[in-house]
Amino acid sequence: MSSSEKSQRSLETIIDAVAESYGGGRAVDSLESTALPNMRSVVEAVRCLEHVVFMGFYSTKVLNRTNLRQHIGEHLYKAAELLTNQAARALAYQSHGGGSPSHEERQWSENVVGEVLAEIPRLRECLSLDVQAAFDGDPSAKSIEEIIFSYPATRAITVYRLAHELYVREVPMLPRIMTEHAHSVTGIDIHPGAQIGTHFFIDHGTGVVVGETSVIGRHVKLYQGVTLGALSIPRGECGEVIREAKRHPTIEDHVTIYAAATILGGQTVIGEGSVIGANSFLVQSVPPNSRVTLGAPDEQGRRSQHVEPERARADKRSKP
């Protein structure tokens, strides 16, 4: 037997073993892929909506007030069809494990997608404030155009705001597919369930994580590597995960969180106007207008963390 024949026989044996492994009855053994939402279709819908939101920046055609409506319509009709079909598939899979969506499931999906698309004018206003916050908060930015074209945060926040509208309407799977696509492209991981106010800016962005139950106010600025995470996973008396519990922190208005800071816990609240220094690690709340900083390393290389409320700083300023 030639080496080529031996290799083929070996490969056939492997194929048999892999095929047999699908009989284990585990979740990963499902063969209902044709019933699941199609990831490429969801991503294509996202791209259509990005065009609608920033038409003048994404379009390769000359636009004016005369043809604008036509071009918006082309992208919006396509996005509506894609999202409706994929939302119906997701709902059918969640409800009865696959098969063709029922008439009721298709109708529900069509209604929900219509509601989400109707929010686009409001979302465009919100995103315009996010972009302006980026321009105001980054002295290296030369123009609004540069921010929309090149800043990963703009894309991540845009996709998040679209996905959040699907999330709050309880559309299965699609919101997470959308934000995880943005995560793979930008390095910024924003869960679609997070609640985020206007004028939101992520500077640089790489490695930022915003958990599902995070609540972020207005005029909040995050730097690269910031994590708004869970302190622990809450469980019931029988050990089951309590998924509805608030696990991630609340960040109030006008807060700045510098690079690589980690803030954990559903009961942790960062008070309005606070500044959290780089590499800080917080699992408890801080009052409004606080400054959190790390001290110099001691002989063992350990660094203490200081929380200085506004009153303490005011007392320092008043001393002769």
N, C-alpha and C positions, 0 to 999 in steps of 0.2 A: 504494500500500500504506500502510495507516494505521500510526501509530507503535506501536499495540498489536500489530498483526500482525508488524511488524519485530522487536519485542521477543520475541514468541513464537518466531519463526523463529530468532533468535539463541540463545534458551534451548535450543531443540531441537538446534542445532548443538553447544552445550556438552555437552548430555546425551550425544550420540553420541561426543564426544571422551572424556568421562569413562568411558563404557562400554567404549570401545576400549582405554583405559589398563589395564583389568583383564586384558588378555591378555598381560601382560608376563612371567608366570611367576614373579613375585617373591612373597616371603612375604606381603606386604601385599595381594596380589591374590587370596588364598584366599577362596572363596565357601562354606566349610564352617561358616558361623556356626551352623547348626542342630546341628552336632555338638559345638561348643565348650560349655564350662560357661556357664550363664546367670548373669551377674553379679548381677542382681536377686534370683535365687533364693538365691545364696550370702549376699548381704546380709540377706535375710529370715531365713535360718538363723542368722546372727550375732545378729540382734535377738531371736530366740527364745531363744538361749543366754544372752544378757544378762539376759533375764527370769528364767531358771532360776537363774543365779548370784546375782542380787540381787532375788529375787522380791518381797520386801516393799517395795522401792523403785520397781520398775517397774510393778507390778500396779495396775490401776484398780479392782479389786474388793476387797471386804473379805476378808481372809485370816485363817485360824485353823488350829489343828492338825488340825481335822476335814477341811477342804477343801483343805489345802495340797498333799497328794499328787495330788489331781485336777488342780489347776492346773499343777503341775510336769509332770505327764504330758501335758497338752495341748500345752505348748510343746516338750517333749522329743520326743514322737512326730513332731511337725511338723518339728523340726530334723533328726531322724534321717532322715526320708524325703527332705528336700531335699538334705542333704549326701551321702547315699548315691547319689542320682540324679546329682548334679553330679560327685561323685568318679568314678563310673563313666564319665561322658562325658569327663572330663579324661583318664582312663587310656586310654580307647579312642582319643582323639585323639592322645595321645602315642605309642601303640603302632602304630596303622595309619592315622593321618591322618583319622579320622572314621568315620562309619557307626555303626550301633547297637552298644552294648557287648555283648560276649559274656556267656554265663552265668557264666564264670569271673571276668570283670572285675566283674560285678555282685556276685558272691559276695565277692570280695576287698574291694570298697568297703564292703559291708555289715559285714564283719568289722572293718575298720579303723575305721569310724565308731563301731561298738559299743565298741571299745577306747578311743577318744577320749572318748566320753560317760561311760564308766566312771571316767574320771579327774576328773570334775567335783567330787566331794566333796573330793579332794585340792587341786584348783585353787581351790576356794572358801576352803580354809584358807590357801593361799598368798596369795590376793588379800586376805583379811582382814588379813594381816600387811603387805601393801603399803599398804592404806588406813590402818592404824594408824601406819605410818611417815610417811605424809603428815600425819596429825593431829599426831604428835609433832614433825615437822620444820617445820611452818608455823604460827607463832604467830598468824597472821590467821585460821586455821580455827576456826570456832566449834563445830563438831560433826562427828562421823563422817558424819551424814546430808548435811551440806553438801558434804563431799568426794565422796561417791558421786553425789550429784545433779548437781554443777556442775563438778567438776575434770576438764578434758580428759585429764589423765594417767591417771585411773582408767579411763576408757573405752579409751584406747590400750593400756594395760597388760593390761586384761581381754581385749581382742581378740587381742593378741599371745600371751598365755598359751594361749588356745584354739587359735590358728593354729599355734603351735609344736608342739602335740601331733600335728597333721596333718602338719607339716613333717618331724618325725623319723620318721614312718611312710611318708615318701616319696610322699605324695599330691600329684599334679601340680597346679599352678596355684592351687588353692583357697586355700592359706595366704597367698599373696601378694595375691590378690584381697581377702582379709579385712583384712590389715594396711594395704593401700593405701586401702581404704575408710575405715579408722580414721584414716589419715594425712590424707585429704581432709576429714574432719570435725574433727579436733583440731589439725592442724598438726604432729603428732608422728609421725616416720617410724621405726618399729622393724621391722627385717626379721625375719620369723618364724624364721629360722635362728639368731638370736642366742641365747646361753645366759645367762640372767639369774637370779640368786639371789633369795631372799626379802627382804622389807622394802625394796623398790625404790621410790624416789620421784623424780618429775620435777616440779620446782616451776615454775609458769607454763607451760613446755612448748613454746611456739611455736618452731619451727625446729630442734628436737632431731632428730638423725639417729644411729641406731644400726645399724651395718652387719652384714651376714650372719654373719661369723665372729667378731664381738665376744663376749668372755666377761666377764660382770659378776658380781661376788661379791655377798655379802649386805650389807645396810645401806649401799647406795650411793645418793647423792643427786646428781642432775643439775639444772642450771638451764637457762633458755631459751637456745637457740642453740648448745648443745654439739654437737659432731660427733665421733663415734667412726668414723673413716673409714679408707680404704685409702691407703697411701703411693704405691703404684703397682700396676699389674695384672701379676702374674707370668705369664710366657709360656715355652713350651717351646722346644726347639731349632728347630722349624719356624715359630715365631711364634704358635702357637696359645695361646689363653688357658687357663691352668691354673685351672679354676674351683674345685677342691677345696682350694686352698692357703689357709692362714690369712692373711687380708689386713688384719684389723682388730685393734685393741688388746685387751689384757686389763686389766681394772680389778679389783683385789683388794678385799677386804672393807673396809667403813667408810671409803670414799673419798668426798669431796665435790668436785664439779667445777663451778666457777662459770660465769656467763653467757659465751657466745661463745667458750669454750675449744675448741680443735681438737687432737685427739689422733689420730695416724695411724700405721698400720703394724702388721702381724701380729706382729712381734717386740717391740713396745712394751708394757711392763708398768708399770702404775702401782701402786706398792707399797701394802700395807695401811696404812690410817690416814692416807693423804696428803690434802693439800688443794691443788687446782689452781686458781690464781687466774683471774679473768676475763680474757678475751682472750689467754690463753696459747696457745702453739703448740708442740706436742711431737711429736717423731718419734723419741725415744729414751726408754728406761726411766728411772724414778726409783725410788730405794730406799724402803722402808717409812717411814711417818711423815715424809715430806718436805713442804715448803711451796714451791710454785712461784709466783712473783710477777713482775710487770713493774715495772721501775724507772721513774723519771721521764724524760720525753723530753729528749734532748740538744738542742744548738743546731739540728741538722738535723731534729729531730722524731722521731729514732729512739729506741726504748725497748729497753733490755737486759732479758733474762730471767734470773731468779735461781732456782736450785734449792738449797734449804737443807735438808739432811738433819737428822734429829732430833739426831744427835751434835753437829753444829755449833751448834744452838740450845741444847743442854745445856751446851756449853762457854761460851757467852755468859752463860748464867744463873749459872754457877759463878764467873765472874770478879768480883773485888771492885769 
